[in-house]
Amino acid sequence: MEVAQPILKKGYTLYMDNFYSSPHLFLTLLKNDTNAIGTVRKNRKNMPKVFSSMKLKKGEVKTLSSHGLLALKWRDKKDVHILSTKHSNADLINTGKRRKNKVGDSENIIKPASVLEYNKGMGGVDKQDQLLACFPVMRKCVKGYKKMFFYLIDMAFYNAHVLYSKINCTTKAGITSFRLAIAEELLAQLSLPNYKRRGRPSSSDTPFRLAAKNWAHFPENIPSTKSKQHPGKRCRVCYKHNIRKETTWQCKQCKVALHLPTSFEKYHTLHNY
């Protein structure tokens, strides 16, 4: 109620899931000229107890109302319980879509008006939760405030992706690739300590190659082998431009073959070298 203060008594409609919905909350909002529609748990306090014993077939709906509050039970794939102060009856509506029943015949999909409006009002929130669940920043935290902090970061990423998608209509980027691109841009501009790296060097480019002033990128001769005293390798910059040239120099940090001095400088200072 404290969060809702700025919008009370202005005729708005609030949509919420079963974590928040309750008859007491909805009636309180109704007294403040604010409608509310939401799914609700059947065992929530002051919910009709008769709903728990009702057995409905698929498509059937039962309603109870009191003091401007409608409680609805509808059977879809499972029981759906709805509370609404904006609707007075079930008002079944043909959605215009069809599906096959158990027999194999095609039938119209009919839903209560309150369910359709709830889906429309909560659609953006449900989609957001679905996308954030695929690639969350948050990990297991003991402290609640840390969960809130990481969730706000997730929200910021999602909102940025929505705005980016609206501005760049021609370029479609999924939220995962969008977040990876942001991470790479941040790493490319970040000053990091010179950690010791294990294993073979990666053959692909990494954002770390652009941090030359902090990562001690210096040229060195490619180490000799048993068969060659002064071995050569294809220059990475020349290779990208389809030029077949070898060099005996490489970056001491990246272990990438590069001609001196032009290719070496381009590789460590330009995104598109």
C-alpha positions in Angstrom: 0.0 0.0 0.0 2.9 2.3 0.7 4.4 1.7 -2.8 1.0 2.3 -4.4 0.4 5.7 -2.7 1.2 7.8 -5.8 -1.4 6.1 -8.0 -4.3 5.6 -5.5 -7.7 7.3 -6.1 -6.8 7.9 -9.8 -8.8 5.1 -11.4 -5.8 2.8 -12.2 -6.0 -1.0 -12.4 -3.3 -3.0 -10.6 -2.3 -6.5 -11.8 -0.5 -8.9 -9.4 0.3 -12.6 -9.0 -0.7 -14.9 -6.2 2.2 -13.8 -4.0 0.4 -10.6 -3.2 -3.3 -11.2 -4.0 -5.8 -11.4 -1.1 -9.4 -10.4 -0.6 -8.4 -7.9 2.2 -5.9 -6.1 -0.1 -8.3 -6.0 -3.1 -11.1 -4.5 -0.9 -8.7 -1.9 0.5 -7.6 -0.9 -3.0 -11.2 -0.7 -4.1 -12.0 1.7 -1.2 -9.2 3.9 -2.7 -10.8 3.9 -6.2 -8.2 1.5 -7.6 -9.2 -1.7 -9.3 -7.1 -4.9 -8.9 -6.9 -8.2 -10.9 -4.7 -11.1 -9.9 -4.3 -14.8 -9.5 -4.8 -16.0 -5.9 -4.0 -19.0 -3.8 -7.2 -20.9 -2.9 -6.2 -21.2 0.8 -5.5 -17.5 1.2 -7.2 -16.0 4.2 -10.9 -15.0 3.6 -11.0 -16.9 0.3 -14.2 -19.0 -0.2 -13.6 -22.4 1.3 -16.1 -24.0 -1.1 -13.5 -23.5 -3.9 -11.2 -26.1 -2.3 -13.9 -28.8 -2.6 -15.1 -27.9 -6.1 -14.2 -30.3 -8.9 -14.5 -28.7 -12.4 -14.1 -30.1 -15.8 -11.9 -28.4 -18.4 -13.5 -25.1 -19.5 -16.0 -24.9 -16.6 -16.0 -21.8 -14.4 -17.6 -20.9 -11.0 -17.9 -17.5 -9.4 -18.7 -15.9 -6.1 -19.0 -12.2 -5.4 -19.3 -9.9 -2.4 -18.9 -6.2 -1.8 -17.7 -5.5 -5.3 -15.1 -8.3 -5.2 -15.4 -11.3 -7.7 -13.7 -14.6 -6.9 -13.5 -16.9 -9.9 -12.4 -20.5 -10.3 -11.8 -21.7 -13.9 -10.5 -25.1 -15.1 -7.9 -24.9 -17.9 -5.0 -27.4 -17.8 -5.2 -26.9 -14.1 -7.4 -24.9 -11.7 -7.0 -21.1 -12.0 -8.2 -18.9 -9.2 -8.7 -15.2 -9.9 -9.7 -12.2 -7.8 -11.0 -9.0 -9.5 -12.7 -5.8 -8.5 -13.1 -4.8 -12.1 -15.4 -7.6 -13.2 -18.8 -8.7 -11.9 -19.2 -12.0 -13.6 -17.3 -14.7 -15.6 -18.2 -13.3 -19.0 -16.7 -16.0 -21.2 -15.1 -14.7 -24.4 -14.1 -16.5 -27.6 -10.3 -15.7 -28.1 -10.5 -16.4 -31.8 -8.0 -19.2 -31.5 -8.6 -22.9 -31.9 -7.1 -26.1 -30.5 -7.6 -29.9 -30.8 -9.4 -31.7 -28.1 -8.8 -35.3 -26.9 -10.9 -36.7 -29.7 -8.9 -34.8 -32.3 -11.7 -32.3 -33.2 -10.9 -28.6 -33.5 -12.6 -26.3 -30.9 -12.7 -22.6 -30.0 -10.6 -21.5 -27.1 -12.9 -19.7 -24.6 -11.6 -17.8 -21.5 -13.1 -15.6 -18.8 -12.7 -11.9 -19.4 -10.8 -11.5 -16.1 -8.3 -14.1 -17.2 -7.7 -12.4 -20.6 -7.2 -9.0 -19.0 -4.9 -10.5 -16.3 -2.7 -12.1 -19.1 -2.6 -8.9 -21.0 -1.7 -6.8 -17.9 0.9 -9.3 -16.6 2.3 -10.3 -20.0 5.3 -7.9 -19.8 6.2 -9.0 -16.3 6.0 -12.7 -17.0 8.1 -12.3 -20.1 10.7 -10.4 -18.1 10.8 -13.0 -15.4 11.2 -15.7 -18.0 14.1 -14.0 -19.7 15.9 -13.1 -16.5 15.7 -16.7 -15.3 17.7 -17.8 -18.3 20.8 -15.8 -17.5 20.7 -14.3 -14.0 23.5 -12.3 -12.4 22.3 -13.3 -9.0 23.8 -16.3 -7.3 23.0 -17.9 -4.0 23.2 -15.3 -1.3 22.7 -15.5 2.4 21.9 -11.8 2.8 18.6 -10.6 1.4 19.9 -7.1 0.5 22.5 -8.8 -1.8 19.7 -10.6 -3.7 17.9 -7.3 -4.1 21.1 -5.6 -5.4 21.8 -8.3 -8.0 18.1 -8.4 -9.0 18.2 -4.6 -9.7 21.3 -5.2 -12.0 19.3 -7.9 -13.9 16.4 -5.4 -14.2 18.7 -2.7 -15.5 20.1 -5.1 -18.1 16.6 -6.1 -19.2 15.4 -2.5 -19.5 18.5 -1.6 -21.5 17.8 -4.5 -23.8 14.2 -3.4 -24.4 15.3 0.2 -25.2 18.1 -1.1 -27.4 15.7 -3.3 -29.4 13.3 -0.4 -29.9 16.0 1.9 -31.2 17.7 -0.7 -33.3 14.7 -2.2 -35.1 16.8 -3.7 -37.9 19.3 -5.5 -35.6 17.8 -8.1 -33.4 20.0 -9.2 -30.5 18.9 -11.7 -27.9 19.3 -10.7 -24.3 22.1 -13.2 -23.7 24.2 -11.9 -26.6 23.3 -8.3 -25.5 24.7 -8.9 -22.0 27.8 -10.7 -23.3 28.5 -7.7 -25.6 28.2 -5.3 -22.6 30.5 -7.5 -20.5 33.1 -7.5 -23.3 32.9 -3.7 -23.7 33.4 -3.3 -19.9 36.4 -5.7 -19.9 38.0 -3.9 -22.8 38.1 -0.6 -20.9 38.9 -2.1 -17.4 42.3 -2.0 -15.8 43.0 -5.5 -14.5 46.0 -7.0 -12.7 48.4 -9.2 -14.6 47.2 -12.6 -13.5 49.2 -15.7 -14.5 47.4 -17.7 -17.1 47.5 -21.5 -17.4 47.0 -23.8 -20.3 47.2 -23.0 -24.0 46.5 -19.5 -25.2 43.1 -19.0 -26.9 43.1 -18.8 -30.7 40.1 -16.4 -30.6 40.2 -12.6 -29.9 39.4 -11.5 -26.3 38.7 -8.0 -25.0 41.8 -8.2 -22.9 44.0 -7.5 -25.9 43.0 -3.9 -25.9 44.3 -3.3 -22.3 47.9 -2.9 -23.5 49.0 -0.2 -21.1 47.9 -2.3 -18.1 48.8 -5.8 -19.2 52.4 -5.3 -20.3 52.1 -6.3 -24.0 55.6 -6.4 -25.4 57.0 -8.1 -28.6 59.3 -11.1 -28.4 60.8 -13.6 -30.9 58.7 -16.7 -31.4 60.5 -19.5 -29.4 62.6 -21.8 -31.4 61.7 -25.5 -31.9 63.7 -28.6 -32.6 63.2 -28.3 -36.3 63.5 -24.5 -36.6 65.8 -22.1 -34.9 63.8 -19.0 -36.1 60.3 -20.2 -36.7 57.6 -18.0 -38.3 53.8 -17.8 -38.0 51.1 -16.1 -39.9 50.5 -12.5 -38.7 47.0 -12.3 -37.1 46.3 -8.9 -38.6 47.5 -9.9 -42.1 45.5 -13.1 -41.9 42.3 -11.1 -41.1 42.8 -9.1 -44.3 43.5 -12.3 -46.4 47.2 -11.5 -46.7 49.5 -14.5 -46.4 52.6 -13.2 -44.6 54.6 -14.7 -41.7 56.5 -13.0 -38.9 59.1 -14.2 -36.4 57.6 -11.9 -33.7 54.7 -12.4 -31.3 53.1 -10.6 -28.3 54.7 -11.8 -25.1 51.4 -11.6 -23.3 48.8 -12.8 -25.9 51.1 -15.3 -27.7 49.8 -14.0 -31.0 52.1 -13.6 -34.1 52.2 -10.0 -35.3 54.4 -7.9 -37.6 56.3 -5.0 -36.0 55.4 -2.3 -35.5 52.1 -1.6 -37.4 50.2 -4.9 -36.9 51.3 -5.0 -33.3 49.9 -1.6 -32.6 46.7 -2.2 -34.5 46.0 -5.5 -32.7 46.3 -3.9 -29.3 44.5 -0.6 -29.8 41.7 -1.2 -32.4 38.5 -3.1 -32.0 38.4 -3.8 -35.7 42.0 -4.2 -36.6 
